[in-house]
Amino acid sequence: QKALLLGIGSVSSGIVQPILAWFSDRYDSRVPSIIGLLVAVLGVSFIGSASSFAQLVMIQVVATAGIGAYHPGAAATAGQLARRRSLGISIFFLAGMAGGVCGNSLSPLLVDHFAGRPVDLVRGLHSLRWLIIPGLVCVAILTWAIRSVPHRAHDSHARHVAMDASERRARWRGLGVVYLGNIIRFTVNMALVSLFIDWADGHVLSREGVTEMTSALSVHSSKLNGILQGSMQVGMGAFGIMLGVMLSHRTERRAMIVVPFLGAGAIMLVPLIGLGSAWGPTMAVGCAILAGAGFGGVIPISISMAQRLVPHHATLATGIVLGGGWVVAASGPALAGIGVAHVGLGTTFVLSGIALSFSGIVSWWLPREILDD
C-alpha cells in the first residue's frame, strides 16, 4: 500500500504536466497553475477525511494532479522573469524545497499534537484541515503575481523559425537526454523516499528492542522519517541554489555529469550506519542531505536546459522533463520494495546509488555546442 500511494502520486502528477503544459504554451495561459495549486491545497488538507484505503488513493490522485498542474507554468514563468534563467529556476526550486522541509517536519508535529494521549491518529490527521487557510492565501498570492506574465520570450518563435532542420533535431535529442537523466534522478528519489521510511522504522524498532510497530512507535518513526525526507529536500534546495549562483550556462553540462556521483557515494554509505546506533539518525541525515544534493541539485539546471533547448515550447519542455520523468519514477517505491524483499535494505541502498551515477553518465551526451552558445 505504501508503494502504491507513493507511485500513484508520481503517475498522477506526471501525466497531467505535459498535457497542461501544452495547453499553457498553446494559449499562453496561467489558469492551470492557479487551479492546480488550489486543488493540491484542498486535497492534501483532507487526507485525514479518508475512511478507507480506496478513498486515500483517490485523495492522493487528486492532490498530486493539482501539484503537477501547478509546476510547469510556474517554473516557466520563473525562468522567463529571471535575467539568468537557471538562477531564477533555482530560486523557485529552493522555495519548493523549503515548503517540502516545512511540510515533512511540521505535519507530523501537527498530527501528534492533535492526536493527544492516548494517541488517536484519526483525530490527529483531521487537524491537517487547518492547512487550508495558509494554502488559500498562497493561491491568492500566486494569482496576483503571475496574472500578466507570458510563459515564453517574445522572440522565441522567431528563433525557432530561424533554425535549420538539423539544429532542431539536435535540440530535441538534447531534450531527450535531459529527460532520460531526470527519469533516473526522480526514480532514485522516489526509491529513497521508501527506503528512508524503512530505515526510520528499523531504527525505532532496534532502539526499542521490539519487532512490531505500535501507534506510539509509528508516530516516533514518522517524526524521524519527516526529518530524513526534509533533509533530502534541504540538500536538493541548498545545492540547487548554490549551483544556480555559481555556474554559468557554459559549465552547467559539467555539473550534470559530476554532481550525481556525490549523491551516489552518500547513498551507498547508508548501509554502514548501524540501525541501533545512537548517532544513527544524525549520520543518516547527513547522507540524506548529500543524496538530495546528488539527485536534486541539478534539477533546476535540467529545467533551464530544457527551456533553452526548446525555447518556443518552454512550458511543454518543463512538463516533459518534470512530469514525464515523474510518471516513470512511480516505479521507484515498488523497485525499492522488491529490492528490500530480495536483497535487503542495505544492498538496495547501494543499488540506488549505482543507479544515480548513471544519470551523470548519460549527461555526457548533452549537446555541448548548443548549450555553450
C-alpha positions in Angstrom: 0.0 0.0 0.0 2.9 2.4 0.8 4.5 1.8 -2.6 1.1 2.2 -4.3 0.4 5.5 -2.7 3.9 6.9 -3.5 3.8 5.5 -7.0 0.3 6.6 -8.0 1.1 10.1 -6.8 4.0 10.3 -9.3 1.9 8.9 -12.1 -1.0 11.3 -11.4 1.3 14.3 -11.2 3.4 13.3 -14.1 0.6 12.6 -16.6 -1.1 16.0 -16.2 2.1 18.0 -16.5 2.8 17.6 -20.3 -0.9 17.9 -21.2 -1.5 21.1 -19.3 2.0 22.4 -20.2 1.0 22.1 -23.9 -2.3 23.9 -23.1 -0.4 26.7 -21.3 2.0 27.1 -24.3 -0.8 26.9 -26.9 -3.0 29.5 -25.2 -0.3 31.4 -23.1 -2.5 30.7 -20.1 -1.7 30.7 -16.4 -5.0 29.2 -15.3 -3.7 25.5 -15.0 -1.1 26.6 -12.4 -3.6 28.5 -10.3 -6.3 25.8 -10.4 -3.7 23.2 -9.8 -2.4 24.8 -6.6 -6.0 25.2 -5.3 -6.7 21.5 -5.9 -3.5 20.5 -4.2 -4.3 22.6 -1.2 -7.7 21.1 -0.8 -6.6 17.5 -1.5 -3.7 17.5 1.0 -5.8 19.2 3.7 -8.5 16.5 3.5 -6.2 13.4 3.8 -7.5 12.8 7.3 -11.0 12.5 5.9 -10.3 9.2 4.2 -12.1 6.4 5.8 -10.7 3.6 3.6 -7.6 2.9 1.6 -9.5 3.5 -1.7 -10.6 7.0 -0.5 -7.0 7.7 0.5 -5.8 6.7 -3.0 -8.4 9.0 -4.6 -7.4 11.9 -2.5 -3.7 11.2 -3.4 -4.5 11.2 -7.1 -6.4 14.5 -6.9 -3.9 16.3 -4.7 -0.8 15.2 -6.8 -2.6 16.0 -10.0 -3.0 19.5 -8.7 0.6 19.7 -7.8 1.5 18.5 -11.3 -0.8 21.1 -12.9 0.9 23.9 -10.9 4.6 23.2 -11.7 5.2 23.6 -15.5 3.6 27.0 -15.9 5.1 28.3 -12.6 8.6 27.1 -13.4 8.4 28.5 -17.0 7.3 31.9 -15.5 10.2 31.8 -13.0 12.7 31.2 -15.9 11.1 33.9 -18.0 11.3 36.6 -15.4 14.9 35.9 -14.3 17.8 37.6 -16.1 19.7 34.3 -15.5 17.3 31.5 -16.2 19.0 28.8 -14.2 19.3 31.1 -11.2 15.6 32.0 -11.4 14.5 28.4 -11.6 16.9 27.5 -8.7 15.2 30.1 -6.5 11.8 28.7 -7.5 13.1 25.2 -6.7 14.6 26.3 -3.4 11.2 27.8 -2.3 9.6 24.4 -3.2 12.2 22.5 -1.2 11.7 24.9 1.8 8.0 24.1 1.6 8.8 20.4 1.5 11.0 20.6 4.5 8.3 22.5 6.4 5.7 20.0 5.4 7.7 17.0 6.2 8.9 18.4 9.6 5.8 20.2 10.8 2.9 18.0 9.6 3.9 15.0 11.9 4.2 17.5 14.8 0.7 18.9 14.0 -0.8 15.5 13.8 1.0 14.4 17.0 -0.2 17.5 18.9 -3.9 16.9 18.0 -3.7 13.2 18.3 -3.5 13.6 22.1 -2.7 10.9 24.6 -3.5 8.0 24.2 -2.7 8.5 20.6 -5.7 8.9 18.2 -4.2 9.1 14.7 -7.6 9.8 13.1 -8.2 12.9 15.2 -4.6 14.0 14.6 -4.9 13.6 10.8 -8.1 15.6 10.8 -6.1 18.6 12.0 -4.5 18.9 8.6 -7.6 20.8 7.5 -6.1 23.8 9.2 -3.6 23.9 6.3 -6.4 25.2 4.0 -6.1 28.7 5.4 -2.4 29.3 4.5 -2.9 27.4 1.3 -5.7 29.7 0.1 -3.5 32.7 0.9 -0.8 31.2 -1.3 -3.3 30.7 -4.2 -4.4 34.3 -3.9 -0.7 35.5 -4.0 0.1 33.3 -7.0 -3.0 34.6 -8.9 -1.9 38.2 -8.3 1.8 37.5 -9.1 1.5 35.8 -12.5 -1.7 37.3 -13.8 0.1 39.1 -16.7 3.4 37.2 -17.2 3.9 35.4 -20.5 5.3 31.9 -20.4 7.9 32.4 -23.2 10.2 35.1 -24.5 8.7 37.4 -27.2 11.3 36.3 -29.8 11.2 32.5 -29.1 9.0 31.7 -32.2 11.3 33.8 -34.5 14.3 32.0 -33.2 12.7 28.6 -33.8 11.8 29.6 -37.4 15.4 30.7 -38.0 16.8 27.2 -37.0 17.6 24.7 -39.7 16.2 21.2 -39.5 19.5 19.6 -38.2 19.6 22.1 -35.3 16.0 21.4 -34.4 16.6 17.7 -34.3 19.8 18.2 -32.2 17.8 20.3 -29.7 15.0 17.7 -29.4 17.6 15.0 -29.0 19.2 17.0 -26.2 15.8 17.4 -24.6 15.6 13.6 -24.7 18.9 13.2 -22.9 17.8 15.7 -20.2 14.6 13.7 -19.9 16.4 10.3 -19.5 18.7 11.8 -16.8 15.7 13.1 -14.9 13.9 9.7 -15.1 16.9 8.2 -13.3 17.1 11.0 -10.8 13.4 11.0 -10.0 13.2 7.2 -9.8 16.1 7.2 -7.3 14.4 10.0 -5.4 11.2 8.0 -5.1 13.1 4.8 -4.1 14.9 6.7 -1.4 11.6 8.1 0.0 10.5 4.5 0.5 13.9 3.3 1.7 14.3 6.0 4.4 10.8 5.2 5.7 12.0 1.6 6.1 15.3 2.9 7.7 13.3 5.0 10.2 11.1 2.1 11.1 14.1 -0.2 11.5 15.9 2.3 13.7 12.9 2.8 16.1 12.3 -0.9 16.4 16.0 -1.6 17.0 16.3 1.2 19.7 13.2 -0.1 21.4 14.2 -3.7 21.2 10.9 -4.8 19.7 9.8 -6.4 16.4 6.4 -4.8 15.8 5.2 -1.2 15.5 2.7 0.3 17.8 0.7 3.5 17.3 3.1 5.4 19.6 6.2 4.0 17.8 4.6 4.8 14.4 4.4 8.5 15.5 8.0 8.4 16.6 9.1 6.8 13.4 7.0 9.3 11.4 8.9 12.2 13.1 12.3 10.7 12.2 11.2 9.9 8.7 9.9 13.5 8.3 13.4 14.8 9.3 15.1 12.4 6.8 12.7 13.3 3.9 13.2 17.0 4.8 17.0 16.5 4.8 16.9 15.3 1.3 15.0 18.4 0.3 17.5 20.6 2.2 20.2 19.0 0.0 18.2 19.5 -3.1 17.3 23.1 -2.4 20.7 24.3 -1.0 22.8 22.6 -3.7 20.3 23.8 -6.4 20.6 27.4 -5.4 24.4 27.1 -4.9 24.8 25.8 -8.5 22.4 28.4 -9.8 24.6 31.2 -8.3 28.0 29.7 -9.1 27.6 28.2 -12.6 27.3 29.9 -16.0 25.5 28.2 -18.9 28.9 27.1 -20.2 29.6 25.0 -17.1 26.2 23.5 -16.4 26.8 20.5 -18.6 29.8 19.5 -16.5 27.7 19.8 -13.3 25.1 17.5 -14.8 27.8 14.9 -15.3 29.7 15.2 -12.0 27.2 16.1 -9.2 25.2 12.8 -9.3 28.3 10.9 -8.2 28.3 12.9 -4.9 24.9 11.7 -4.1 25.7 8.2 -5.2 28.5 7.9 -2.8 26.4 9.2 0.1 23.6 6.8 -0.7 26.0 3.8 -0.6 27.2 4.9 2.8 23.8 4.5 4.5 24.2 0.7 5.0 27.3 1.4 7.1 25.2 3.2 9.7 24.0 0.8 12.5 20.3 0.8 12.9 20.6 0.7 16.6 23.3 3.4 16.9 22.5 6.5 18.9 24.3 8.5 16.3 22.4 6.7 13.5 19.8 9.4 12.8 22.5 12.2 12.7 24.6 10.2 10.2 21.5 9.3 8.2 20.5 13.0 8.0 24.0 13.8 6.6 23.7 11.1 4.0 20.2 12.2 3.1 21.3 15.8 2.6 24.1 14.7 0.3 21.8 12.3 -1.5 19.4 15.1 -2.1 22.2 17.3 -3.5 23.2 14.5 -5.8 19.9 13.7 -7.4 18.1 17.0 -6.9 20.8 19.7 -7.0 20.9 19.6 -10.8 17.1 19.5 -11.4 16.9 23.3 -11.8 19.7 23.2 -14.3 17.9 20.4 -16.2 14.7 22.5 -16.4 16.7 25.5 -17.6 18.4 23.4 -20.2 15.1 22.0 -21.4 13.7 25.5 -21.8 16.8 26.8 -23.6 16.9 23.8 -25.9 13.2 24.2 -27.0 12.6 28.0 -26.2 9.4 28.1 -28.3 7.8 25.4 -26.1 9.3 26.3 -22.7 6.3 25.2 -20.7 6.0 22.0 -22.6 9.7 21.3 -22.2 9.3 21.8 -18.5 6.3 19.5 -18.4 8.2 16.8 -20.2 11.4 16.7 -18.1 9.4 17.1 -14.9 6.1 15.4 -15.3 7.3 12.9 -17.9 10.1 11.9 -15.5 7.8 11.5 -12.6 5.5 9.1 -14.5 8.3 6.6 -14.8 9.6 7.4 -11.3 6.4 5.9 -9.9 8.2 2.6 -10.2 10.8 3.8 -7.6 8.9 2.7 -4.4 8.0 -0.7 -6.0 11.5 -1.3 -7.1 12.8 -0.4 -3.6 10.3 -2.8 -2.1 11.4 -5.6 -4.4 15.0 -4.9 -3.6 14.4 -4.9 0.2 12.4 -8.1 -0.1 15.1 -10.0 -2.1 18.5 -8.5 -1.2 17.8 -6.5 2.0 17.7 -2.8 2.9 21.4 -2.1 2.8 22.1 -3.7 -0.6 19.1 -1.8 -2.1 20.6 1.5 -0.9 23.8 0.5 -2.7 22.0 -0.3 -5.9 20.2 3.0 -5.7 23.5 4.8 -5.5 24.8 2.9 -8.5 21.6 3.8 -10.5 22.0 7.5 -9.7 25.6 7.5 -11.1 24.1 6.6 -14.5 22.3 9.9 -14.6 25.7 11.5 -14.7 27.0 9.2 -17.3 24.1 9.8 -19.8 24.6 13.5 -19.4 27.8 13.2 -21.3 25.7 13.1 -24.5 24.1 16.6 -23.9 24.8 18.8 -26.9 27.8 20.9 -25.8 27.8 23.2 -28.9 24.1 24.3 -28.4 24.2 24.6 -24.6 27.5 26.6 -24.6 26.2 29.1 -27.2 
